[in-house]
Amino acid sequence: MIKYPHIDPAIIRIGPFSLRWYGFMYVVGFVSSYLLTVYQLKKRALKIERARIDDLYFYLIVGLIVGARLGYILFYNLPFYFENPLEIFVLWHGGMSFHGGLIGAFVAGYIYIKRKGLDFFLIIDLIIPTCPIGLGFGRLGNFINGELFGRPSDVPWAMIFPNGGNVPRHPSQLYEAFFEGLLLFVILWVYKDRKRREGDVFALFLILYGCFRIFCEFFREPDVQIGQILGLFSMGQLLSGLTIAGGLFLKYYWLPKRSTRT
């Protein structure tokens, strides 16, 4: 067993305000994604104004935050928020869903890109390879907070988390940081220069993220208010199954059909 490294969730505190590692990780993820997208824009000499990318990221961030919150409410804890509607706005109590954030960012990005007359799949393929960076840093933030920990285990690297009882558990946040973050980033970053058509990188992201998330969820403690659905699957696995289905539909039906029209 490895001792859990107790790290203060707050980097600095100034009076009632604090800068927390979890929020800082998301900032690092967004900034890294933006810088890598601008780098690709210059490298490929695309005739897209940088101001468009700046504005797009504003829409993506807003869409992601709103979608992640609404996704958590609808997918994971609707009865609680139905009885406590004011808690919807208390973001610092936690409760964000990646799948909801993906939907929110997709909708916001689609609206902005189409209004500006840009190629949606061209733009999304520039941005999506950078997204795993934010996912990886976000999972590290979960690890520092001691939340979303794994199931009980006797593996040599199991840890006892502060809120997980006196039981060694999988550090599943680190598994997700590796698979959904580092590994997914490397695969997409290499694949983006070898794709057959615009939109292929986005489709591969949906497929691989879904597969990695389903795998990692077998080591993660299910959400206490939901447990396992049908005694087999977590909500995250079911949503990831839909993500895989969407990626397969996009890659093998929609994109080939779109390319024949153009």
For each residue, the residues with C-beta under 8 A, 3 or more apart:
1: 156 157 158 159 160 168
2: 156 157 158 159 171
3: 159 160
4: 146 159 160 161 162
5:
6: 162
7: 21 144
8: 11
9: 20 21 22 144 145
10: 13 18 19 20 21
11: 8 18 19 20 21 24
12: 18 19
13: 10 17 18
14: 17 18
15:
16:
17: 13 14
18: 10 11 12 13 14
19: 10 11 12 23 24
20: 9 10 11 23 24
21: 7 9 10 11 24 25 140 141 144 145
22: 9 25 26 138 141 142 144 145
23: 19 20 26 27 141
24: 11 19 20 21 27 28 141
25: 21 22 28 29 137 138 140 141
26: 22 23 29 30 134 137 138 141
27: 23 24 30 31
28: 24 25 31 32 137
29: 25 26 32 33 133 134 135 136 137 138
30: 26 27 33 34 57 61 134
31: 27 28 34 35
32: 28 29 35 36 130 133 134 137
33: 29 30 36 37 57 127 130 131 133 134
34: 30 31 37 38 53 57
35: 31 32 38 39
36: 32 33 39 40 129 130 133
37: 33 34 40 41 53 57 126 127 130
38: 34 35 41 42 50 53
39: 35 36 42 43
40: 36 37 43 44 126 192
41: 37 38 44 46 48 50 53 126
42: 38 39 45
43: 39 40
44: 40 41
45: 42
46: 41 122 126
47:
48: 41 52 53 118 123
49: 52 53
50: 38 41 53 54
51: 54 55
52: 48 49 55 56 116 118
53: 34 37 38 41 48 49 50 56 57
54: 50 51 57 58
55: 51 52 58 59 112
56: 52 53 59 60 109 112 113 123
57: 30 33 34 37 53 54 60 61
58: 54 55 61 62
59: 55 56 62 63 108 109 111 112
60: 56 57 63 64 105 108 109 127
61: 30 57 58 64 65
62: 58 59 65 66 108
63: 59 60 66 67 104 105 106 107 108 109
64: 60 61 67 68 101 102 104 105 108
65: 61 62 68 69 96 101 104
66: 62 63 69 70 104
67: 63 64 70 71 97 100 101 102 103 104 105 107 108
68: 64 65 71 72 96 97 98 100 101 104
69: 65 66 72 73 88 91 95 96 97 100
70: 66 67 73 74 100 104
71: 67 68 74 75 76 96 97 98 99 100 101 103 104
72: 68 69 75 76 77 95 96 97 100
73: 69 70 76 77 78 81 88 95
74: 70 71 78 100
75: 71 72 78 97 99 100 235 239
76: 71 72 73 95 97 223 225 226 235
77: 72 73 80 81 95 225
78: 73 74 75 81 82
79: 82 83
80: 77 83 84 87 225
81: 73 77 78 84 85 87 88
82: 78 79 85
83: 79 80
84: 80 81 87
85: 81 82 88
86: 89 90
87: 80 81 84 90 93
88: 69 73 81 85
89: 86
90: 86 87 93
91: 69 94 95 96
92:
93: 87 90
94: 91 147
95: 69 72 73 76 77 91
96: 65 68 69 71 72 91 100 101
97: 67 68 69 71 72 75 76 100 101 239
98: 68 71 101 102 135 213
99: 71 75 102 103 236 239 240 242 243
100: 67 68 69 70 71 72 74 75 96 97 103 104
101: 64 65 67 68 71 96 97 98 104 105
102: 64 67 98 99 105 106 243
103: 67 71 99 100 106 107
104: 63 64 65 66 67 68 70 71 100 101 107 108
105: 60 63 64 67 101 102 108 109
106: 63 102 103 109 110
107: 63 67 103 104 110 111
108: 59 60 62 63 64 67 104 105 111 112
109: 56 59 60 63 105 106 112 113 120 123 124 127
110: 106 107 113 114 120
111: 59 107 108 114 115
112: 55 56 59 108 109 115 116
113: 56 109 110 116 118 119 120 123 124
114: 110 111 117 118 120
115: 111 112
116: 52 112 113
117: 114
118: 48 52 113 114 122 123
119: 113 122 123 198
120: 109 110 113 114 123 124
121: 124 125 197 198 199 202 255
122: 46 118 119 125 126 198
123: 48 56 109 113 118 119 120 126 127
124: 109 113 120 121 127 128 199 201 202
125: 121 122 128 129 192 195 198 199 200 201 202
126: 37 40 41 46 122 123 129
127: 33 37 60 109 123 124 130 131
128: 124 125 131 188 201 202 205
129: 36 125 126 132 185 188 189 191 192 201 205
130: 32 33 36 37 127 133 134 185
131: 33 127 128 134 135 205
132: 129 135 136 180 181 182 184 185 188 209
133: 29 32 33 36 130 136 137 181 185
134: 26 29 30 32 33 130 131 137 138
135: 29 98 131 132 138 139 176 177 180 181 184 209
136: 29 132 133 139 140 177 178 180 181 182 185
137: 25 26 28 29 32 133 134 140 141 177 181
138: 22 25 26 29 134 135 141 142
139: 135 136 142 143 173 174 176 177 180 181
140: 21 25 136 137 143 144 173 174 177
141: 21 22 23 24 25 26 137 138 144 145
142: 22 138 139 145 147 148 173 176
143: 139 140 146 171 173 174 177
144: 7 9 21 22 140 141
145: 9 21 22 141 142
146: 4 143 149 161 162 163 164
147: 94 142 163 173
148: 142 172 173 220 221
149: 146 159 161 163 164 169 170 171 172 173 220 221
150: 153 169 170 171 172 173 175 219 220 221
151: 169 170 172 219 220 221
152: 167 168 169
153: 150 158 168 169 170 219
154: 158 168
155: 158 170
156: 1 2
157: 1 2 171
158: 1 2 153 154 155 168 169 170 171
159: 1 2 3 4 149 168 169 171
160: 1 3 4 164 165 166 167 168 169
161: 4 146 149 164 169
162: 4 6 146
163: 146 147 149
164: 146 149 160 161 167 169 221
165: 160
166: 160
167: 152 160 164
168: 1 152 153 154 158 159 160
169: 149 150 151 152 153 158 159 160 161 164 172 221
170: 149 150 151 153 155 158 175 219 220
171: 2 143 149 150 157 158 159 174 175
172: 148 149 150 151 169 175 176 216 219 220 221
173: 139 140 142 143 147 148 149 150 176 177
174: 139 140 143 171 177 178
175: 150 170 171 172 178 179 216 219
176: 135 139 142 172 173 179 180 181 212 213 216 220
177: 135 136 137 139 140 143 173 174 180 181 182
178: 136 174 175 181 182 183
179: 175 176 182 183 184 212 215 216
180: 132 135 136 139 176 177 183 184 209 212 213 216
181: 132 133 135 136 137 139 176 177 178 184 185
182: 132 136 177 178 179 185 186
183: 178 179 180 186 187 212
184: 132 135 179 180 181 187 188 205 208 209 212
185: 129 130 132 133 136 181 182 188 189
186: 182 183 189 190
187: 183 184 190 191 204 208
188: 128 129 132 184 185 191 192 201 204 205 208
189: 129 185 186 192
190: 186 187 193 194
191: 129 187 188 194 195 200 201 204
192: 40 125 129 188 189 195 201
193: 190
194: 190 191
195: 125 191 192 198 200 201
196: 200
197: 121 200 255 256 259
198: 119 121 122 125 195 255
199: 121 124 125 202 203 250 251 254 255 258
200: 125 191 195 196 197 203 204 251 255
201: 124 125 128 129 188 191 192 195 204 205
202: 121 124 125 128 199 205 206 247 250
203: 199 200 206 207 247 248 250 251 255
204: 187 188 191 200 201 207 208 247 251
205: 128 129 131 184 188 201 202 208 209 247
206: 202 203 209 210 243 244 246 247 250
207: 203 204 210 211 243 244 247 248 251
208: 184 187 188 204 205 211 212
209: 132 135 180 184 205 206 212 213 240 243
210: 206 207 213 214 240 241 242 243 244 247
211: 207 208 214 215 240 244
212: 176 179 180 183 184 208 209 215 216
213: 98 176 180 209 210 216 217 236 237 240 243
214: 210 211 217 218 236 237 240 241 244
215: 179 211 212 218
216: 172 175 176 179 180 212 213 219 220
217: 213 214 220 234 236 237 240
218: 214 215
219: 150 151 153 170 172 175 216
220: 148 149 150 151 170 172 176 216 217 234 236
221: 148 149 150 151 164 169 172 224
222: 226 227 228 234 235
223: 76 226 227 234 235
224: 221 227
225: 76 77 80
226: 76 222 223 229 234 235
227: 222 223 224
228: 222 231 232 233 234
229: 226 232 233 234 235 238
230: 233
231: 228
232: 228 229
233: 228 229 230 237 238
234: 217 220 222 223 226 228 229 237 238
235: 75 76 222 223 226 229 238 239
236: 99 213 214 217 220 239 240
237: 213 214 217 233 234 240 241
238: 229 233 234 235 241 242
239: 75 97 99 235 236 242 243
240: 99 209 210 211 213 214 217 236 237 243 244
241: 210 214 237 238 244 245
242: 99 210 238 239 245 246
243: 99 102 206 207 209 210 213 239 240 246 247
244: 206 207 210 211 214 240 241 247 248
245: 241 242 248 249
246: 206 242 243 249 250
247: 202 203 204 205 206 207 210 243 244 250 251
248: 203 207 244 245 251 252
249: 245 246 252 253 254
250: 199 202 203 206 246 247 253 254 255
251: 199 200 203 204 207 247 248 254 255
252: 248 249 255 256
253: 249 250 256 257
254: 199 249 250 251 257 258
255: 121 197 198 199 200 203 250 251 252 258 259
256: 197 252 253 259 260
257: 253 254 260 261
258: 199 254 255 261 262
259: 197 255 256 262
260: 256 257
261: 257 258
262: 258 259
